Amino acid sequence: MFFRLIIGLYLGGIIIMNQDGGLTREGLLLQLKDRFDNIQSYQCNMSLKSFKEGHQLQNQVLWYRRAGYIRIEQKGPFRKGAVVVIHPDGNIRGHLGGWLSVLTVTLKPDDPRLLGVTGDSALTADYGSIIKSALEDSQKVKRYKISKDFIEGRPIVILESFVEEEISLYRMIIDAEDMLIVQIERYKGDKLISAVSWKDIQINIKLSDELFKL
């Protein structure tokens, strides 16, 4: 009975979902935003998979420091060795990977080399950008479903947003104890088009200035 009512606990805040679906999509996303707003830095391993044309895999490590400093290192197989550093003033620097990894270049926001296998830009890879985008897309959502489950013994919240576009379903899986996104899936009909997962997430760790220099 206890778990029927309390889904997550973080920073002294309790997320409640009653049995008649009292938690709304916007309410859940605002809870995620509030959680992110209390994070000063984080590091995580990300796995990006695309199933549009066969199977493409991209593994990367992301570091984030408030407000808007991002470093991403590609671990392969997609663009292995490439590194990009993003500053909040819009400055974007990168190593291209491969035999060009010793060269540092300045990139524009629309540079295609910032795109990953899922078509998403490195500029929007952090939690804050993902949550902001989901909130801005609220008008497109025709219906949604919020449910709960367990992954490896940990409680999760699943947000499914249905839209009338080529990508018809966005599924967001949230660790209910930490209130952090751990997976996002996109579907075209019943077919899984892409998936992004987060692991080994470390919150509020010390990140040096040198990390964000390139």
Backbone bond lengths (Angstrom), bond angles and torsions (degrees), N, CA, C in turn:
res aa  C-N    CA-C-N  psi(-1)  N-CA   C-N-CA  omega(-1)  CA-C   N-CA-C  phi
1 M - - - 1.457 - - 1.517 111.33 -
2 F 1.322 116.41 -35.77 1.464 121.06 -179.48 1.520 110.57 -59.87
3 F 1.359 117.34 -45.22 1.453 119.33 -176.14 1.529 111.87 -73.20
4 R 1.307 118.41 -20.77 1.459 119.88 176.61 1.530 111.59 -61.65
5 L 1.308 116.21 -27.86 1.453 120.09 -174.77 1.511 112.95 -101.15
6 I 1.336 117.32 -44.09 1.461 120.04 -174.17 1.523 109.56 -102.66
7 I 1.328 115.44 116.87 1.453 120.78 -179.40 1.514 110.89 -93.19
8 G 1.316 118.07 -42.38 1.457 119.41 -175.62 1.503 112.04 -149.06
9 L 1.337 115.38 155.82 1.455 122.12 177.51 1.510 108.02 -136.15
10 Y 1.358 117.69 122.92 1.442 119.32 179.56 1.512 108.86 -153.34
11 L 1.307 115.96 137.89 1.452 122.97 176.11 1.528 111.88 47.34
12 G 1.304 116.22 38.01 1.452 119.93 177.81 1.507 113.46 80.56
13 G 1.355 119.59 -0.45 1.459 121.91 -179.08 1.502 110.48 -103.41
14 I 1.309 118.23 143.16 1.459 122.37 -179.60 1.519 109.27 -113.78
15 I 1.306 116.36 130.99 1.456 121.99 175.32 1.518 107.45 -96.63
16 I 1.316 116.12 124.50 1.460 120.39 -176.67 1.520 110.15 -117.60
17 M 1.303 116.35 131.20 1.462 121.90 173.81 1.521 106.64 -124.64
18 N 1.308 117.93 112.81 1.452 118.15 178.05 1.518 110.15 -83.75
19 Q 1.311 116.78 172.73 1.460 121.09 -171.07 1.528 112.80 -70.87
20 D 1.324 118.68 -18.55 1.459 119.76 179.15 1.529 111.46 -97.25
21 G 1.350 116.74 19.25 1.456 120.51 173.67 1.508 113.69 78.45
22 G 1.318 118.58 38.71 1.452 122.11 -175.65 1.512 115.02 -65.96
23 L 1.331 119.17 -21.38 1.458 121.62 178.82 1.516 109.34 -84.03
24 T 1.325 117.85 123.36 1.456 121.92 -179.54 1.523 110.80 -90.02
25 R 1.319 115.53 165.24 1.464 120.92 176.93 1.520 110.33 -60.87
26 E 1.320 116.69 -48.20 1.450 120.16 -179.92 1.523 111.32 -63.01
27 G 1.317 116.92 -39.82 1.461 120.71 178.92 1.517 111.92 -61.81
28 L 1.337 115.94 -41.67 1.464 120.13 178.85 1.529 111.02 -65.35
29 L 1.336 116.42 -44.40 1.462 120.12 -179.96 1.526 111.28 -65.14
30 L 1.321 117.16 -35.53 1.467 119.76 177.37 1.527 111.40 -68.63
31 Q 1.330 116.26 -31.79 1.460 120.07 173.81 1.531 109.98 -63.99
32 L 1.341 116.19 -41.68 1.461 120.33 177.50 1.529 110.81 -64.46
33 K 1.328 116.26 -40.96 1.460 120.16 178.54 1.523 111.14 -62.53
34 D 1.317 116.31 -43.11 1.468 120.67 178.84 1.517 110.59 -61.89
35 R 1.313 115.96 -40.09 1.469 120.61 177.87 1.528 110.01 -63.07
36 F 1.340 116.62 -47.34 1.459 120.44 -179.16 1.533 111.00 -63.33
37 D 1.308 117.35 -38.12 1.465 121.12 -179.13 1.525 111.95 -63.00
38 N 1.323 117.31 -18.67 1.460 121.59 178.61 1.525 112.77 -98.33
39 I 1.316 116.51 7.19 1.462 121.84 177.89 1.513 109.22 -101.44
40 Q 1.318 116.96 125.93 1.461 121.49 179.30 1.527 112.28 -90.21
41 S 1.320 116.33 -28.82 1.461 120.81 179.68 1.520 109.01 -162.60
42 Y 1.331 115.17 158.09 1.466 119.10 171.65 1.525 110.21 -159.75
43 Q 1.321 113.68 160.10 1.456 123.12 176.20 1.514 108.01 -133.04
44 C 1.330 117.83 142.20 1.458 119.49 179.85 1.524 110.62 -156.76
45 N 1.318 114.97 159.91 1.456 122.48 170.02 1.525 108.02 -98.43
46 M 1.331 116.00 132.43 1.457 120.60 -179.20 1.523 109.90 -121.26
47 S 1.319 115.30 141.64 1.453 121.97 174.89 1.529 108.27 -121.98
48 L 1.336 116.62 121.76 1.455 122.40 -179.73 1.522 108.92 -113.72
49 K 1.323 116.20 129.89 1.460 120.89 -178.48 1.524 109.50 -129.37
50 S 1.332 115.59 135.86 1.456 121.98 175.50 1.518 109.21 -120.88
51 F 1.351 115.44 136.39 1.465 120.66 -179.13 1.527 111.08 -119.58
52 K 1.354 117.20 16.57 1.467 120.26 -179.09 1.511 110.92 -66.23
53 E 1.322 116.93 -47.69 1.457 122.23 179.24 1.524 107.96 -128.19
54 G 1.304 116.11 90.82 1.452 119.86 -174.97 1.522 109.87 73.10
55 H 1.318 116.26 -137.18 1.466 121.58 -177.26 1.522 108.57 -136.57
56 Q 1.330 116.41 113.45 1.455 121.56 176.24 1.526 108.88 -110.28
57 L 1.332 115.85 138.47 1.452 121.25 -176.64 1.530 110.26 -125.59
58 Q 1.311 115.12 135.54 1.467 122.21 178.38 1.527 108.58 -134.85
59 N 1.324 116.62 117.84 1.461 121.76 175.80 1.524 108.87 -108.58
60 Q 1.307 116.78 134.45 1.455 119.83 -178.05 1.524 111.14 -149.06
61 V 1.334 114.59 157.40 1.463 121.95 173.39 1.529 106.95 -110.23
62 L 1.317 116.42 132.74 1.466 121.57 -179.76 1.520 109.70 -120.78
63 W 1.339 115.04 134.74 1.465 122.29 171.67 1.524 108.01 -117.61
64 Y 1.294 116.71 137.58 1.469 121.37 178.66 1.522 109.48 -132.20
65 R 1.341 115.55 136.11 1.459 120.35 173.43 1.516 108.04 -134.50
66 R 1.337 114.46 133.92 1.464 119.35 178.65 1.512 110.33 -64.02
67 A 1.351 118.20 139.20 1.454 124.29 1.32 1.525 108.86 -114.61
68 G 1.334 115.31 100.61 1.441 119.36 173.17 1.510 117.91 97.46
69 Y 1.333 118.74 13.48 1.464 121.16 173.48 1.530 108.37 -88.03
70 I 1.335 116.15 126.91 1.466 120.87 -177.23 1.524 109.95 -135.23
71 R 1.315 115.94 137.34 1.464 121.73 170.77 1.525 107.44 -129.51
72 I 1.335 115.62 132.34 1.462 121.11 179.15 1.520 108.71 -130.14
73 E 1.336 116.52 128.45 1.463 122.27 176.95 1.533 108.56 -117.35
74 Q 1.322 115.17 128.26 1.459 120.75 179.98 1.526 110.69 -85.67
75 K 1.335 115.17 128.60 1.463 121.54 -177.69 1.526 113.17 -105.32
76 G 1.321 116.94 -2.13 1.448 120.57 174.94 1.521 113.55 102.59
77 P 1.335 116.34 171.50 1.469 123.79 -6.29 1.535 113.67 -72.98
78 F 1.333 118.03 -19.33 1.467 121.16 -178.76 1.529 110.10 -70.79
79 R 1.338 116.93 121.04 1.465 124.30 176.39 1.533 112.97 47.69
80 K 1.309 115.94 44.59 1.457 121.02 -179.08 1.527 111.08 -55.67
81 G 1.317 116.09 132.33 1.453 121.96 179.06 1.513 114.44 94.46
82 A 1.340 117.80 -13.14 1.462 120.76 179.60 1.532 109.83 -72.10
83 V 1.339 115.60 145.86 1.464 122.33 179.76 1.522 107.68 -136.90
84 V 1.322 116.80 139.32 1.457 121.05 173.61 1.524 108.97 -132.86
85 V 1.336 115.95 138.17 1.460 122.67 176.62 1.523 107.83 -122.67
86 I 1.314 116.17 127.68 1.464 122.62 -176.30 1.519 109.19 -118.77
87 H 1.327 116.29 130.53 1.454 121.61 177.14 1.521 110.28 -108.03
88 P 1.324 117.39 152.81 1.476 120.02 -178.36 1.525 113.81 -63.56
89 D 1.338 118.44 -18.56 1.462 120.80 177.77 1.523 112.33 -81.53
90 G 1.346 116.66 2.88 1.455 120.95 178.17 1.503 114.62 95.72
91 N 1.321 118.32 -3.74 1.462 121.62 178.53 1.532 109.79 -72.56
92 I 1.334 116.52 127.62 1.460 121.88 -178.61 1.521 108.52 -127.50
93 R 1.315 116.80 120.54 1.460 122.49 -179.92 1.519 108.93 -122.66
94 G 1.335 115.87 146.99 1.448 117.82 -177.98 1.511 114.88 -153.05
95 H 1.348 114.94 153.07 1.455 123.63 163.84 1.526 105.59 -100.02
96 L 1.311 117.62 138.03 1.456 120.53 -171.95 1.516 114.22 -84.04
97 G 1.328 117.33 -13.89 1.457 119.66 -179.39 1.519 112.09 89.76
98 G 1.321 115.31 170.34 1.453 120.38 -178.76 1.518 111.53 61.77
99 W 1.334 116.38 -144.02 1.460 119.43 -177.86 1.522 111.89 -74.34
100 L 1.355 116.86 -8.68 1.461 121.01 176.85 1.533 112.56 -95.12
101 S 1.340 117.17 7.62 1.463 120.66 -173.68 1.525 113.12 -66.71
102 V 1.336 117.31 -15.99 1.466 119.40 179.43 1.524 111.43 -82.16
103 L 1.339 116.49 -13.30 1.454 120.71 -178.64 1.524 110.66 -92.49
104 T 1.320 116.81 137.47 1.461 122.07 176.33 1.523 108.75 -108.89
105 V 1.312 116.18 129.95 1.459 120.62 -178.21 1.528 109.46 -126.12
106 T 1.333 115.59 157.33 1.460 122.09 172.59 1.520 108.24 -96.87
107 L 1.324 116.68 131.43 1.459 121.64 -175.52 1.524 110.92 -113.17
108 K 1.329 115.60 148.43 1.455 121.32 172.90 1.529 109.17 -89.30
109 P 1.333 117.76 155.94 1.468 120.02 -177.77 1.523 114.51 -57.28
110 D 1.344 117.46 -27.88 1.457 120.26 -178.83 1.530 113.17 -96.83
111 D 1.317 117.27 13.30 1.460 120.72 179.35 1.535 109.12 -65.26
112 P 1.333 118.56 125.73 1.472 120.89 -178.60 1.522 113.72 -62.67
113 R 1.336 117.43 -18.23 1.458 119.95 179.25 1.528 112.25 -71.42
114 L 1.334 116.81 -9.04 1.473 121.47 175.88 1.526 111.61 -85.18
115 L 1.329 116.93 -8.54 1.464 121.03 -177.33 1.523 110.90 -87.19
116 G 1.337 115.52 140.46 1.452 121.38 177.16 1.514 111.56 -98.17
117 V 1.310 117.01 -171.97 1.466 121.66 -176.11 1.519 112.53 -65.56
118 T 1.329 117.83 -23.85 1.467 120.87 179.38 1.527 112.32 -87.03
119 G 1.344 116.92 -4.67 1.454 120.44 -177.79 1.510 113.55 89.81
120 D 1.333 117.38 -0.72 1.459 121.85 -179.88 1.523 110.22 -87.08
121 S 1.341 115.84 148.26 1.453 121.14 -179.45 1.522 111.58 -87.46
122 A 1.333 115.19 149.61 1.460 120.43 174.30 1.529 110.85 -60.51
123 L 1.326 116.96 -24.22 1.465 121.26 -179.35 1.524 112.36 -67.45
124 T 1.322 116.49 -20.35 1.468 120.26 -177.67 1.524 111.83 -118.68
125 A 1.343 116.70 27.01 1.465 120.97 -175.70 1.520 113.39 -85.35
126 D 1.331 117.93 -14.39 1.475 120.11 -176.69 1.527 110.39 -82.93
127 Y 1.337 115.24 160.57 1.458 121.09 -178.06 1.526 112.59 -56.92
128 G 1.341 117.02 -42.01 1.459 120.80 -177.22 1.513 111.93 -59.17
129 S 1.336 117.12 -44.24 1.467 121.27 -179.81 1.519 111.45 -67.23
130 I 1.319 117.14 -38.50 1.464 121.28 -179.66 1.528 110.75 -65.44
131 I 1.317 116.23 -44.55 1.466 120.38 179.89 1.524 110.53 -66.50
132 K 1.332 117.18 -42.46 1.465 121.48 178.07 1.521 111.04 -59.02
133 S 1.334 116.94 -44.45 1.455 121.39 179.64 1.523 111.51 -62.72
134 A 1.334 116.27 -42.01 1.468 120.20 179.81 1.527 111.26 -63.58
135 L 1.323 116.93 -39.27 1.466 120.61 177.68 1.527 110.92 -67.20
136 E 1.334 117.40 -41.13 1.462 120.96 -179.57 1.525 111.91 -67.40
137 D 1.327 117.44 -25.55 1.458 121.59 -179.23 1.524 113.16 -85.74
138 S 1.315 117.26 5.24 1.465 120.96 -175.36 1.524 112.70 -56.50
139 Q 1.339 117.49 -35.82 1.456 120.47 -178.25 1.525 112.52 -67.19
140 K 1.326 117.19 -23.56 1.466 120.99 -179.72 1.522 112.20 -80.06
141 V 1.326 116.21 -20.70 1.464 120.79 -173.99 1.525 110.49 -74.56
142 K 1.327 115.87 121.01 1.467 120.95 179.74 1.521 112.12 -84.48
143 R 1.306 115.43 -34.79 1.463 120.78 175.04 1.511 108.17 -159.80
144 Y 1.308 115.97 163.79 1.460 120.41 179.95 1.521 109.86 -147.82
145 K 1.313 113.89 163.69 1.468 120.68 179.34 1.517 108.40 -138.82
146 I 1.311 116.80 133.58 1.464 122.45 175.46 1.523 108.10 -117.19
147 S 1.322 115.91 125.78 1.462 120.32 179.91 1.519 109.51 -136.73
148 K 1.305 116.27 178.13 1.462 121.23 -177.55 1.523 109.68 -135.62
149 D 1.319 115.46 153.54 1.461 120.74 -179.05 1.519 107.80 -163.05
150 F 1.330 116.35 -168.80 1.462 122.13 176.11 1.524 109.42 -130.36
151 I 1.320 117.48 141.64 1.460 123.49 170.28 1.518 107.49 -126.18
152 E 1.323 115.46 120.16 1.468 121.38 -179.48 1.525 111.32 50.17
153 G 1.316 116.00 41.65 1.456 121.58 175.49 1.519 115.49 83.35
154 R 1.341 117.82 -3.18 1.464 121.09 -178.90 1.532 109.56 -103.85
155 P 1.318 117.69 137.63 1.470 120.21 178.61 1.519 111.43 -70.14
156 I 1.315 115.63 140.15 1.461 121.12 177.75 1.525 109.92 -130.16
157 V 1.320 115.46 156.68 1.458 123.33 170.67 1.520 106.94 -114.00
158 I 1.323 116.80 134.57 1.459 122.32 -179.22 1.523 108.85 -114.47
159 L 1.320 116.67 120.96 1.455 122.84 176.69 1.519 108.77 -108.18
160 E 1.317 116.92 117.75 1.457 122.18 177.86 1.523 108.83 -111.92
161 S 1.344 116.10 119.96 1.461 121.88 -178.77 1.526 108.58 -112.53
162 F 1.331 116.93 123.41 1.459 122.36 -177.31 1.526 109.50 -104.59
163 V 1.331 115.98 128.40 1.467 121.33 -179.73 1.521 109.00 -130.15
164 E 1.352 115.79 160.80 1.462 121.05 179.56 1.520 109.15 -100.29
165 E 1.318 115.93 67.90 1.453 123.30 178.66 1.524 108.00 -138.47
166 E 1.355 116.57 -177.09 1.459 119.51 179.61 1.530 110.71 -57.76
167 I 1.331 115.85 -46.77 1.470 120.00 171.19 1.513 106.41 -86.16
168 S 1.328 117.04 109.70 1.460 120.90 -169.43 1.521 114.18 -94.65
169 L 1.345 117.33 -15.77 1.461 120.34 -178.19 1.518 110.20 -142.54
170 Y 1.320 115.59 128.75 1.461 123.01 172.75 1.525 107.22 -113.55
171 R 1.325 116.40 119.76 1.466 120.72 179.65 1.532 109.09 -111.48
172 M 1.309 116.30 121.51 1.458 122.88 179.27 1.520 108.80 -113.02
173 I 1.333 116.71 125.59 1.457 122.16 179.77 1.519 108.38 -109.66
174 I 1.326 116.29 127.47 1.464 122.85 -171.68 1.518 109.71 -122.06
175 D 1.334 116.35 129.81 1.461 120.59 171.47 1.522 107.58 -68.92
176 A 1.328 116.89 115.22 1.457 120.85 -172.64 1.524 113.52 -73.63
177 E 1.325 117.48 -21.05 1.465 119.36 179.03 1.520 111.17 -81.19
178 D 1.331 116.71 -42.45 1.465 120.61 -179.09 1.519 112.60 -92.87
179 M 1.325 117.98 -13.19 1.466 124.47 -175.69 1.528 110.35 54.23
180 L 1.325 114.78 52.97 1.458 122.30 177.43 1.528 108.98 -130.32
181 I 1.322 115.88 142.22 1.463 120.88 176.71 1.530 109.17 -69.41
182 V 1.321 117.22 130.61 1.466 121.09 178.76 1.526 112.33 -115.81
183 Q 1.333 117.51 -13.36 1.459 119.07 175.90 1.524 110.27 -162.82
184 I 1.343 115.49 143.62 1.459 122.67 171.79 1.520 107.71 -130.95
185 E 1.332 115.97 131.33 1.464 121.93 179.18 1.520 109.55 -123.74
186 R 1.346 116.22 142.69 1.458 121.88 175.92 1.527 108.92 -118.94
187 Y 1.336 116.14 136.31 1.455 121.51 -178.00 1.523 111.11 -125.31
188 K 1.312 115.99 143.02 1.460 123.43 168.63 1.514 106.11 -111.87
189 G 1.326 115.96 101.99 1.458 119.46 -169.69 1.521 108.66 67.11
190 D 1.314 116.06 -125.75 1.468 120.88 178.26 1.528 112.34 -94.32
191 K 1.337 117.11 -2.14 1.457 120.41 -174.88 1.527 111.54 -92.01
192 L 1.329 115.61 127.83 1.460 121.27 175.52 1.523 108.65 -72.60
193 I 1.353 116.17 121.70 1.460 121.87 -177.60 1.524 111.32 -95.18
194 S 1.329 116.59 -41.61 1.468 119.80 -179.18 1.516 109.58 -156.32
195 A 1.336 114.78 159.38 1.462 120.88 178.18 1.521 108.75 -148.05
196 V 1.324 115.10 139.21 1.460 122.14 175.41 1.519 107.83 -126.22
197 S 1.330 116.85 130.79 1.461 119.99 179.63 1.522 110.38 -128.54
198 W 1.328 115.20 151.12 1.464 123.76 179.94 1.519 109.06 -118.80
199 K 1.343 116.88 135.61 1.463 121.58 177.22 1.525 109.29 -140.84
200 D 1.321 114.36 164.67 1.474 121.82 175.47 1.537 110.69 52.00
201 I 1.311 116.38 48.09 1.468 121.83 -176.89 1.525 109.48 -80.42
202 Q 1.322 115.84 124.31 1.459 122.27 177.46 1.532 108.47 -115.77
203 I 1.320 115.63 123.79 1.460 121.08 -172.76 1.534 110.96 -105.62
204 N 1.323 115.00 142.36 1.471 123.10 174.70 1.531 112.43 53.30
205 I 1.320 114.27 51.06 1.456 120.70 176.07 1.531 108.73 -99.78
206 K 1.313 116.26 159.27 1.466 120.25 -179.98 1.523 109.67 -78.07
207 L 1.336 115.81 123.37 1.458 121.88 178.35 1.521 108.11 -121.63
208 S 1.312 116.27 123.95 1.461 121.08 -173.97 1.526 111.79 -76.55
209 D 1.315 116.45 161.00 1.470 122.23 175.53 1.521 110.37 -62.13
210 E 1.337 116.64 -34.26 1.465 121.06 -177.32 1.531 111.93 -61.73
211 L 1.315 116.57 -30.55 1.453 120.62 -178.97 1.526 111.39 -60.99
212 F 1.312 116.12 -30.53 1.459 120.67 -175.57 1.533 112.21 -102.80
213 K 1.327 115.08 23.98 1.462 120.85 173.43 1.524 109.44 -112.97
214 L 1.318 115.11 143.94 1.458 119.12 -179.41 1.534 108.32 -148.65
